């Protein structure tokens, strides 16, 4: 009986980790699927936005179309249940990525609003504000790329263990 006990414990641990791995896989698949869909939609929206010179229309695309899609993405990830500290941390990393994406889109909205509200005829205040927003956008884009890579690397690590 004593020899059977360690085998039972190993079988129990293996059985417990299977659902954990399945929930992690489902979370990552939801992230990947929604990320790709959102990226494709945003590319189309960006093209549509850049083809129009109407800044109000550009703001409408950002605030009425892009931001609600990000919120849908966030809800999709929130709806997934994972267990274990590492898997919860992974889910939080994904949510942080989504927050960064939302911040980036809002910065683009702020950039467009700045163009609407100011007269750009050589005013130093206008140039300074635009440069500041552009700098924030660049930092946010770099941070978003790094977070995306971290999510992919972390998933590979978690799914191989």
N, C-alpha and C positions, 0 to 999 in steps of 0.2 A: 504494500500500500504506500509506503514512504517513497518508493521509486516512481510511483504513478503520480504523486502530488506535483513534482516539478513539471512534468509533461502537461498536466491539466492547467497549470498556471500559464505555461507558454501558449497553449491552445486558446485560453481565455484572452490573453493579451493580443494574440493574432486576430482573434475575432473582433475585439474592440477596435483595433487599428484599421480594419477594413472599412467600416462606415466613416471613420474620420478621414481616411484618404478619399473616399467617394465624395464626401462633402467638400473637401478641399478642391478636388478636381472639378466639381460642379461650380464652385465659386470662381475658379480660374477660367473655366470655359465661358461663364457668364461675363466675366470681365473682358476676356479676349473678344468674344462675339460682339458685345456692346461697344467696345473700344473701336473695333474695325468699322462697325456700322456708323458710329458717330464721326469717325475720321472721314469717311466717305461723304457723309451728309455735310460736314463742315467744309470740306473742300468745294463741294457744289455751292454752298451758301457763300463761301468766300469769293468764289468766281462771280456769282451773281452780284454780290456786294461791290466787288471791284469794278464791275462793268457799268454800274450806275454812278453818276456824279451826285446824286441826291443823298446827302448825309443823313437826312431824316429816314430815308428808306434803309440805309445801312444800319442805323441805330435800331430800327424796327426788326431787322433780321437778327441782330445780336440779342436784343432783349426779349423779343417775342418768340423767337424760334430757337436760337442756340441755347440760351440759359435754361429754358424749360426742358430741353433734351438732356442737358447735364443733370438736372434734378431727377429725371426719369432714370438715368444711369445710376445715380446715387441710391435711389429707392430699390432698384434691382439688386444692388450689392447688399444693401441693408436687409433684404428679404432672405438672404442666404444665412443659414446657421452652420457654424463650424464649432468644433470642440478642441480644446487644448490651447495652451498658452501661445505656442508658435503659430497656430492657425488663426487664432484671434488677432495676433500681431500682424499677420499677413493681410487679413481683412482690413485692419486699420490702415496699413500701408496703401491699400487700394483706395480707401476712402480719402486719405490724404492726397493721393494723386488726383482724384476727382475734384477735391477742393482747389488744388493748384490749377487744374484745367479751368475751373469756374473763375478763379482770380485772373487768369490770362484773358479769358473772354471779356470779363469786366474791364480790364485795362484797355482792350481794344475799343470797347464802348466809350470809355473815358477819353481815349485819343480822338475818336470821331466827334464826341461832344465838344471837345476843346476846339476843334476846327470850326464847329458851328457857332460857338459862343464868342470867338475872338476874330478880330480883323488882323490877318497875318501880314500886314504891310510893314514889315521891318521892326515890329515892336520887340524889344529885348525880352520883356516879360513873357510874351507868347513863345518866342524861341526857347527860352529857358524851360517853360512848362512842357513844351513838346519834347525837348531833349530828355527831360526827367522821366516823362511817361515812356518814351522809347527805350530808355535805359532799364526801367522797371520791366518792360515787356521782354527785353532780351534776357534779363536775369530769370524771369519767370519761365520763359521758353527753355532755357538751359536746365533749370531745376525740374521742369516737367519731363524732359528727356531723361534726366538722371533717375527720376523716380520710376519712370516706365521701365528702364533697364533693370533697376533694383527689383521691381516686382517680378519680372521674368526670371531673373537669376534666383531669387528667393523661392519661386515656385519650383524651379528645377531642383534646387537643394531639398526642399520639403518633399517633393514627390519621389525623389530617389532614396530617401531614408526610410 
